[in-house]
Amino acid sequence: MSRSLKKGPYVNLRLINKLKNLKAEDKTVIKVWDRACTITPEMVGFTLGVHNGKTHIPVYVVENMVGHRLGEFSQTRKFPGHGGKMAKTQAAAKK
């Protein structure tokens, strides 16, 4: 469910201030715990380390991500894959 239009998107102002102090060419990863923060055009070109509950996943922000949430690009669950014995034998055969 989207946020009310009269409230506008949720953006962490402390994160925006950190990004204003950096240059776009700067390759430092900024650690972010705020997964609900909406990506704005000011964030494009920076690498953000989005916390997934265990580690910080580096996410390079591009134009197509504007309007999405940071948490969408840092998965919290590890998908081990389908199958069992048969899938393991097929994977071993490919190698």
Rosetta constraint file for C-alpha pairs under 8 A:
AtomPair CA 3 CA 7 HARMONIC 7.18 0.50
AtomPair CA 3 CA 8 HARMONIC 6.97 0.50
AtomPair CA 3 CA 9 HARMONIC 6.73 0.50
AtomPair CA 4 CA 8 HARMONIC 6.48 0.50
AtomPair CA 5 CA 9 HARMONIC 7.83 0.50
AtomPair CA 9 CA 38 HARMONIC 6.35 0.50
AtomPair CA 10 CA 36 HARMONIC 7.45 0.50
AtomPair CA 10 CA 37 HARMONIC 5.65 0.50
AtomPair CA 10 CA 38 HARMONIC 5.78 0.50
AtomPair CA 11 CA 16 HARMONIC 7.98 0.50
AtomPair CA 11 CA 37 HARMONIC 5.00 0.50
AtomPair CA 11 CA 38 HARMONIC 5.46 0.50
AtomPair CA 11 CA 39 HARMONIC 7.50 0.50
AtomPair CA 11 CA 40 HARMONIC 7.86 0.50
AtomPair CA 12 CA 16 HARMONIC 6.63 0.50
AtomPair CA 12 CA 34 HARMONIC 7.65 0.50
AtomPair CA 12 CA 37 HARMONIC 6.00 0.50
AtomPair CA 13 CA 17 HARMONIC 6.21 0.50
AtomPair CA 14 CA 18 HARMONIC 6.31 0.50
AtomPair CA 15 CA 19 HARMONIC 6.31 0.50
AtomPair CA 15 CA 32 HARMONIC 7.89 0.50
AtomPair CA 16 CA 20 HARMONIC 6.25 0.50
AtomPair CA 16 CA 42 HARMONIC 7.47 0.50
AtomPair CA 16 CA 43 HARMONIC 7.60 0.50
AtomPair CA 17 CA 21 HARMONIC 6.59 0.50
AtomPair CA 18 CA 22 HARMONIC 6.87 0.50
AtomPair CA 19 CA 23 HARMONIC 7.75 0.50
AtomPair CA 19 CA 42 HARMONIC 7.76 0.50
AtomPair CA 19 CA 43 HARMONIC 7.07 0.50
AtomPair CA 19 CA 46 HARMONIC 7.93 0.50
AtomPair CA 22 CA 26 HARMONIC 6.62 0.50
AtomPair CA 24 CA 45 HARMONIC 5.78 0.50
AtomPair CA 24 CA 46 HARMONIC 6.19 0.50
AtomPair CA 25 CA 45 HARMONIC 7.63 0.50
AtomPair CA 25 CA 46 HARMONIC 7.90 0.50
AtomPair CA 26 CA 46 HARMONIC 7.56 0.50
AtomPair CA 27 CA 46 HARMONIC 7.28 0.50
AtomPair CA 27 CA 47 HARMONIC 6.87 0.50
AtomPair CA 28 CA 47 HARMONIC 6.97 0.50
AtomPair CA 29 CA 46 HARMONIC 7.79 0.50
AtomPair CA 29 CA 47 HARMONIC 5.23 0.50
AtomPair CA 29 CA 48 HARMONIC 5.30 0.50
AtomPair CA 29 CA 49 HARMONIC 5.79 0.50
AtomPair CA 29 CA 58 HARMONIC 6.99 0.50
AtomPair CA 30 CA 47 HARMONIC 6.71 0.50
AtomPair CA 30 CA 48 HARMONIC 4.85 0.50
AtomPair CA 30 CA 49 HARMONIC 5.59 0.50
AtomPair CA 31 CA 48 HARMONIC 6.03 0.50
AtomPair CA 31 CA 49 HARMONIC 4.47 0.50
AtomPair CA 31 CA 50 HARMONIC 6.27 0.50
AtomPair CA 31 CA 51 HARMONIC 7.44 0.50
AtomPair CA 31 CA 56 HARMONIC 6.86 0.50
AtomPair CA 32 CA 48 HARMONIC 6.61 0.50
AtomPair CA 32 CA 49 HARMONIC 5.68 0.50
AtomPair CA 32 CA 50 HARMONIC 4.98 0.50
AtomPair CA 32 CA 51 HARMONIC 6.17 0.50
AtomPair CA 32 CA 56 HARMONIC 7.78 0.50
AtomPair CA 33 CA 50 HARMONIC 6.11 0.50
AtomPair CA 33 CA 51 HARMONIC 5.13 0.50
AtomPair CA 34 CA 50 HARMONIC 7.62 0.50
AtomPair CA 34 CA 51 HARMONIC 7.78 0.50
AtomPair CA 34 CA 70 HARMONIC 7.59 0.50
AtomPair CA 34 CA 71 HARMONIC 7.91 0.50
AtomPair CA 35 CA 50 HARMONIC 6.85 0.50
AtomPair CA 35 CA 51 HARMONIC 7.31 0.50
AtomPair CA 35 CA 69 HARMONIC 6.66 0.50
AtomPair CA 35 CA 70 HARMONIC 4.95 0.50
AtomPair CA 35 CA 71 HARMONIC 4.22 0.50
AtomPair CA 35 CA 72 HARMONIC 7.87 0.50
AtomPair CA 36 CA 69 HARMONIC 5.68 0.50
AtomPair CA 36 CA 70 HARMONIC 6.31 0.50
AtomPair CA 36 CA 71 HARMONIC 6.25 0.50
AtomPair CA 37 CA 69 HARMONIC 5.61 0.50
AtomPair CA 37 CA 70 HARMONIC 5.95 0.50
AtomPair CA 37 CA 71 HARMONIC 7.95 0.50
AtomPair CA 38 CA 66 HARMONIC 7.66 0.50
AtomPair CA 38 CA 67 HARMONIC 5.93 0.50
AtomPair CA 38 CA 68 HARMONIC 5.68 0.50
AtomPair CA 38 CA 69 HARMONIC 4.47 0.50
AtomPair CA 38 CA 70 HARMONIC 6.38 0.50
AtomPair CA 39 CA 43 HARMONIC 6.52 0.50
AtomPair CA 39 CA 65 HARMONIC 6.72 0.50
AtomPair CA 39 CA 66 HARMONIC 5.00 0.50
AtomPair CA 39 CA 67 HARMONIC 5.41 0.50
AtomPair CA 39 CA 68 HARMONIC 5.73 0.50
AtomPair CA 39 CA 69 HARMONIC 5.88 0.50
AtomPair CA 39 CA 70 HARMONIC 6.47 0.50
AtomPair CA 40 CA 44 HARMONIC 7.43 0.50
AtomPair CA 40 CA 66 HARMONIC 5.36 0.50
AtomPair CA 40 CA 67 HARMONIC 6.41 0.50
AtomPair CA 41 CA 63 HARMONIC 7.21 0.50
AtomPair CA 41 CA 66 HARMONIC 6.14 0.50
AtomPair CA 43 CA 61 HARMONIC 6.57 0.50
AtomPair CA 44 CA 61 HARMONIC 5.00 0.50
AtomPair CA 44 CA 62 HARMONIC 5.19 0.50
AtomPair CA 44 CA 63 HARMONIC 6.10 0.50
AtomPair CA 44 CA 66 HARMONIC 7.91 0.50
AtomPair CA 45 CA 60 HARMONIC 6.81 0.50
AtomPair CA 45 CA 61 HARMONIC 5.61 0.50
AtomPair CA 45 CA 62 HARMONIC 6.14 0.50
AtomPair CA 46 CA 60 HARMONIC 5.93 0.50
AtomPair CA 46 CA 61 HARMONIC 5.82 0.50
AtomPair CA 47 CA 58 HARMONIC 6.29 0.50
AtomPair CA 47 CA 59 HARMONIC 5.42 0.50
AtomPair CA 47 CA 60 HARMONIC 4.29 0.50
AtomPair CA 47 CA 61 HARMONIC 6.23 0.50
AtomPair CA 48 CA 57 HARMONIC 7.94 0.50
AtomPair CA 48 CA 58 HARMONIC 5.61 0.50
AtomPair CA 48 CA 59 HARMONIC 5.22 0.50
AtomPair CA 48 CA 60 HARMONIC 6.42 0.50
AtomPair CA 48 CA 61 HARMONIC 7.53 0.50
AtomPair CA 49 CA 56 HARMONIC 4.86 0.50
AtomPair CA 49 CA 57 HARMONIC 5.07 0.50
AtomPair CA 49 CA 58 HARMONIC 4.29 0.50
AtomPair CA 49 CA 59 HARMONIC 6.06 0.50
AtomPair CA 50 CA 56 HARMONIC 5.03 0.50
AtomPair CA 50 CA 57 HARMONIC 5.20 0.50
AtomPair CA 50 CA 58 HARMONIC 6.35 0.50
AtomPair CA 50 CA 59 HARMONIC 6.85 0.50
AtomPair CA 50 CA 70 HARMONIC 6.87 0.50
AtomPair CA 50 CA 71 HARMONIC 7.03 0.50
AtomPair CA 50 CA 74 HARMONIC 6.25 0.50
AtomPair CA 51 CA 55 HARMONIC 5.65 0.50
AtomPair CA 51 CA 56 HARMONIC 4.25 0.50
AtomPair CA 51 CA 57 HARMONIC 6.23 0.50
AtomPair CA 51 CA 74 HARMONIC 7.16 0.50
AtomPair CA 52 CA 56 HARMONIC 6.28 0.50
AtomPair CA 52 CA 57 HARMONIC 7.00 0.50
AtomPair CA 52 CA 71 HARMONIC 7.67 0.50
AtomPair CA 52 CA 74 HARMONIC 5.85 0.50
AtomPair CA 52 CA 75 HARMONIC 6.27 0.50
AtomPair CA 52 CA 76 HARMONIC 4.95 0.50
AtomPair CA 53 CA 76 HARMONIC 6.57 0.50
AtomPair CA 57 CA 74 HARMONIC 6.10 0.50
AtomPair CA 59 CA 73 HARMONIC 6.95 0.50
AtomPair CA 59 CA 74 HARMONIC 7.68 0.50
AtomPair CA 61 CA 65 HARMONIC 6.51 0.50
AtomPair CA 62 CA 66 HARMONIC 7.55 0.50
AtomPair CA 68 CA 72 HARMONIC 7.22 0.50
AtomPair CA 69 CA 73 HARMONIC 7.85 0.50
AtomPair CA 70 CA 74 HARMONIC 7.28 0.50
AtomPair CA 71 CA 75 HARMONIC 7.26 0.50
AtomPair CA 82 CA 87 HARMONIC 7.40 0.50
AtomPair CA 83 CA 87 HARMONIC 5.05 0.50
AtomPair CA 83 CA 88 HARMONIC 7.65 0.50
AtomPair CA 84 CA 88 HARMONIC 6.33 0.50
AtomPair CA 85 CA 89 HARMONIC 6.38 0.50
AtomPair CA 86 CA 90 HARMONIC 6.33 0.50
AtomPair CA 87 CA 91 HARMONIC 6.14 0.50
AtomPair CA 88 CA 92 HARMONIC 6.14 0.50
AtomPair CA 89 CA 93 HARMONIC 6.11 0.50
AtomPair CA 90 CA 94 HARMONIC 6.36 0.50
AtomPair CA 91 CA 95 HARMONIC 6.68 0.50
